[in-house]
Amino acid sequence: MTKLYIAPFDCTIFVYKNDEREKFEKAYDVEVGDSFAMTSGSGVWIGEHKDLVGVCYHEAVHLVDWLIEVRLCMKTRSLWDNTELRAYLVEYVGGAIRRFCCDR
């Protein structure tokens, strides 16, 4: 597991690799089931998939939505007039997840 501190939000997100599934499930009281990735609150687990990079960015969107709603107290639908914040955050968070889970 790696921690990613998001300074503007004063928040840490937690990224779990494929072999850390049980740690993720226990930490977030969830069951992954047949999923190949899952986001729950401030944590994300990335399993195995043929398009692992795509999965990293997909889950980054969920994490960013959580950051915006929980840390900024904004509903994500209110961002549709200005998507730049969300786009930069997805790029940053997705890149961090990808580097941890995909770059070997």
Summary of the structure (lengths in Angstrom):
residues: 104
radius of gyration: 13.3
end to end distance: 14.6
largest distance: 39.4
contacts: 287
relative contact order: 0.18
helix: 54%
strand: 18%
